[in-house]
Each structure stands twice: as C-alpha cells, then as structure tokens.
Amino acid sequence: MSSQSRYCKVLTKIVKLFIVGKDELREQKFSEHERHVLEVLESEGVIIRDGDTYRLNVPKYELLIHALRKGCFIDLEKSSKTISWRDFEHLIKEIFRSFNFNSICRLRFSLSGRAFEIDVMSYKKPTIMIIEAKRRKRISTVEIKKIVNHHVSKVELISKNIDLVCRKLGIDWNYIELMPLILTLHKHEYKVLDGVPIVSISQLFNFLQQFEEYKNCFKIISVERYCLI
C-alpha cells in the first residue's frame, strides 16, 4: 500500500469518527501513523488540539470536502444522514465549487402570483443548474415523477423571468442554459426522467465530472437575453 493510500485510509477513519457525532478524539487511542495524520489535520486548521484531545475546527461538511479533495473515498450518502440540513446544502455548494460553479442556497421567488423557493442554484457560464434537494428517505416512483414535473414547471416559470434571476445571481450573460436537477440522498432507480437528471449525493462528483460530455442528453431550457446589471 502506498503512503498516499495509507494516509487516505487513516483520514477516512478519522472523518467517520467525527461525522458520526464524536465531538473530540483522544490521542492515546491512535497509532503513531494515525497521530501523524491528526497532526497534519491540525497544521491545516481542520482540527485543534487541547492537551491529548483533538476537536473539529471546521463544520462537518468542510471535513467531508477536505477528505474528498485529498482523494479519499467517503460514503456521502451515509455521512449526509448525520449532518444538518444547512450543512447538507453547504456540502452541495462545495462539491459544485470544486468544478468551478458558484452557488446560492434558498433563493426565494414570487413570480406570476406564485411564491416558491429554490434549494440551490449553481451556475457557470452559460449553465444555471436549478436544484431540488431531497434529503428524505427512499422516494417512490410515483413521488419522483411528481417531484420532477413540479420542479420543471418552476424552471419554466423562471425561464420567463430570467432578468430577475440575473439580478439575484449578479450575472450579465446574454445566453443562458437553465437545467433542472433533482438531488437525492439515496440512489434512485431512475437516473434521468423526462430529461431531468436524478442524482444522489454520492454520485454528484462523477455527474459533474461527466456533465459536459452528456449535458446534451438532459433537459435544457435555453434563453437569449440582454442584461444590464
């Protein structure tokens, strides 16, 4: 096993201990190599040391992202069950940020007499992904179809009021591709439904890695406009 593999194995163990709810870890419970990884995390500002005790110095979602960026395999589906809804949203944002997307959570709109909220908007020219995040338990086939139809109707309404979106996001793009996306906690039997991708949190990295290659397979609402911020 390479040194990088050993490092990731230990880091994954430490992440799991913090994510499942431990507020602190005691040094004497770890091997010399594990203590070395803890020292690296301390030097990076991820944890802090108080005597023989280590405490998390960042939100849990940042610890997950830190481990992913180090090349560790992290079970995001399992980990996401133990973090708060706000941390779950931040986790989504940070994953998108890894692929050069900006993101805003909980955008509220009042359009055509209809008030609604978008969980996450992630955008990188010319794409704006409009994300409905579902952190609940398993979603039935009937329910996922309703969720997709309802979400698409929101995206279509947004496409007709694109200037408002530009102002909220602070962008001045003349050409925009709006793409609805359903993000779930668990993997669903449907990968794409009516052109709308259904992606679990554990699949999100791979989805974004392959997005440009496969985006023509997805439902895209194209809007041409001229915007002055």
PyMOL commands that set and color helices and strands:
alter all, ss='L'
color gray80, all
select helices_A, chain A and resi 3-19+27-29+32-43+60-69+76-80+85-97+141-159+162-169+201-209+211-217
alter helices_A, ss='H'
color red, helices_A
select strands_A, chain A and resi 24-26+47-50+53-56+102-111+114-124+127-134+175-184+192-193+196-200+221-224
alter strands_A, ss='S'
color yellow, strands_A
deselect
rebuild
show_as cartoon
